[in-house]
Amino acid sequence: PYYRGAAVGTGGTASINVVDKIDLVRQDDPITGDIRVEKEFAATRDVNLTFGIDVFNVTNEGTGLYYRANCGSTNVASTCGHLADNISPRIYRLGLRLGWK
Protein backbone atom coordinates (compact mmCIF):
# COMPACT_ATOMS: atom_id res chain seq x y z
CA PRO A 1 0.00 0.00 0.00
CA TYR A 2 1.04 3.62 -0.44
CA TYR A 3 2.71 5.05 2.63
CA ARG A 4 4.46 8.17 3.86
CA GLY A 5 7.22 8.47 6.42
CA ALA A 6 6.49 10.58 9.49
CA ALA A 7 8.79 11.73 12.29
CA VAL A 8 8.12 10.30 15.73
CA GLY A 9 9.09 11.74 19.08
CA THR A 10 12.03 9.40 19.62
CA GLY A 11 13.96 10.76 16.64
CA GLY A 12 12.97 7.96 14.27
CA THR A 13 10.38 7.64 11.55
CA ALA A 14 7.22 5.60 11.16
CA SER A 15 5.39 4.51 8.03
CA ILE A 16 1.83 5.77 7.81
CA ASN A 17 -0.64 4.38 5.24
CA VAL A 18 -1.92 7.04 2.83
CA VAL A 19 -5.07 5.14 1.76
CA ASP A 20 -7.81 3.82 4.03
CA LYS A 21 -8.29 0.50 2.24
CA ILE A 22 -5.18 -1.41 1.23
CA ASP A 23 -7.05 -3.12 -1.66
CA LEU A 24 -7.52 0.25 -3.43
CA VAL A 25 -3.99 0.01 -4.86
CA ARG A 26 -4.02 -3.72 -5.69
CA GLN A 27 -2.79 -4.53 -9.22
CA ASP A 28 -4.37 -6.97 -11.65
CA ASP A 29 -2.99 -10.51 -11.80
CA PRO A 30 -0.15 -10.73 -14.34
CA ILE A 31 -0.92 -13.33 -17.00
CA THR A 32 1.70 -14.43 -19.51
CA GLY A 33 1.95 -17.22 -22.04
CA ASP A 34 4.92 -19.02 -23.55
CA ILE A 35 5.01 -21.23 -26.66
CA ARG A 36 7.52 -23.85 -27.80
CA VAL A 37 7.56 -25.65 -31.15
CA GLU A 38 10.17 -28.23 -32.05
CA LYS A 39 10.84 -30.76 -34.78
CA GLU A 40 13.23 -33.68 -34.58
CA PHE A 41 15.14 -34.98 -37.62
CA ALA A 42 17.19 -38.19 -37.84
CA ALA A 43 20.64 -37.40 -39.27
CA THR A 44 21.83 -41.02 -39.06
CA ARG A 45 20.63 -44.12 -37.24
CA ASP A 46 22.28 -43.01 -33.96
CA VAL A 47 22.29 -39.20 -34.34
CA ASN A 48 19.36 -36.79 -34.44
CA LEU A 49 18.91 -33.01 -34.65
CA THR A 50 16.11 -31.10 -32.96
CA PHE A 51 15.21 -27.58 -34.08
CA GLY A 52 13.16 -25.50 -31.65
CA ILE A 53 11.54 -22.07 -31.46
CA ASP A 54 10.49 -20.56 -28.13
CA VAL A 55 8.39 -17.42 -27.68
CA PHE A 56 8.21 -15.95 -24.19
CA ASN A 57 5.51 -13.43 -23.17
CA VAL A 58 3.45 -14.01 -26.31
CA THR A 59 0.91 -11.26 -25.53
CA ASN A 60 3.72 -8.72 -24.95
CA GLU A 61 1.74 -6.80 -22.37
CA GLY A 62 3.88 -4.45 -20.31
CA THR A 63 2.08 -5.34 -17.09
CA GLY A 64 3.45 -3.51 -14.08
CA LEU A 65 4.72 -5.75 -11.30
CA TYR A 66 5.76 -3.11 -8.78
CA TYR A 67 4.94 0.56 -8.37
CA ARG A 68 6.70 2.95 -5.99
CA ALA A 69 4.79 3.10 -2.72
CA ASN A 70 6.61 5.88 -0.81
CA CYS A 71 4.49 9.00 -1.22
CA GLY A 72 6.84 11.11 0.88
CA SER A 73 9.88 10.77 -1.38
CA THR A 74 11.27 13.94 -2.98
CA ASN A 75 13.18 11.97 -5.65
CA VAL A 76 11.30 12.18 -8.98
CA ALA A 77 12.26 8.60 -9.95
CA SER A 78 10.84 7.33 -6.65
CA THR A 79 7.60 9.29 -6.74
CA CYS A 80 4.51 7.54 -5.40
CA GLY A 81 2.76 5.42 -8.02
CA HIS A 82 5.57 5.42 -10.61
CA LEU A 83 6.35 2.13 -12.31
CA ALA A 84 9.43 0.44 -10.84
CA ASP A 85 9.33 -3.03 -12.46
CA ASN A 86 7.36 -4.66 -15.25
CA ILE A 87 7.23 -7.91 -17.24
CA SER A 88 9.97 -8.35 -19.83
CA PRO A 89 9.05 -7.80 -23.50
CA ARG A 90 8.37 -10.61 -25.96
CA ILE A 91 11.47 -12.72 -26.53
CA TYR A 92 12.18 -15.21 -29.33
CA ARG A 93 14.71 -18.00 -28.98
CA LEU A 94 15.90 -20.38 -31.70
CA GLY A 95 17.62 -23.59 -30.70
CA LEU A 96 19.39 -26.57 -32.14
CA ARG A 97 19.98 -29.72 -30.12
CA LEU A 98 22.21 -32.59 -31.19
CA GLY A 99 21.42 -35.98 -29.71
CA TRP A 100 23.02 -39.41 -30.03
CA LYS A 101 22.57 -42.89 -28.61
N, C-alpha and C positions, 0 to 999 in steps of 0.2 A: 504493500500500500504506500501511497505518497506520504512522506513525513517531512518534518522540519526540525532542525536542532534548536533547542532552547537552553539558555543558561540556567543553572540551578544554584542555590545558595552556597553549595560547598565548593564552588569553583569549577565544576564539571559541566557537562551538557547532558541533556536527555532528548530522546526522540519523541516527538509528539505527532500523532496521526493528523493529517490535514483533512481527510474525508471521514464522514460519520460511519459509512458502511464500507468495509474492506472490499466487498464484491463489486463496487462501482468501477474499480480500475482493473478488473479481471480481463485477461486477453482471451481471444478465441483459441480453441485447440488447434495446434499446428498439425496439418495433415499433408504428408508427402507420399510420393509413389516412385518406385524404382522399377526399371525393366531390364531384363537380360535376355538376349537371344544368342544362341550358339549353334554351330554346326560342326560335326566331327567328320573328318575325311581319313580314309585309310591310305597311308603312303606306301607301306609294304605290309606284309603279313603281321609283323611284330611292331610296327611304328605307325602312329596316327597323329594327325594334326587337328586341333580344335580352334576354330576362329570364333571369337565372341565380341559382342557389342553390349556395353552397359550404358544405361541412361539413368542418372541420379537426379532427383527432384524434377520429375517429368512436367509437372504443372508450372514450374518456375515462378511460384508466388513468393514474393519477398516478405513473408510473414515475420513480424517482429517477435523475437523471443524474450527480449528484456528491454525495458524502458527505464530511464533514470527516475529514481523515486525521491531524491533529495530536493525538496522545493525551496530549501534555504540556501542553496549553493549560488555563489556569485560568478562561477565559471560558466561561460556560455555553452561550452561543450557538455557540461554536466547539468544543464537546466532541466528542471522537473518535466517529465513527459517526453523528453527527446529519446529517439531510438539509440540503443547502445549495442544491440546484437540482433542479427536476423539470420534466417536460413540461407545457406549458400545458394548461389545461382545454379541453373541446370548445368550438369557436367556430363560429357560423353567420354567413354573409355573404350578403346579398341584393344583386343588382346589376341595373342596367339599362344597356344599351349602345345608342347611337344610331349607325347607320351609313348612309352615302349613297355614291352612285356619282359 
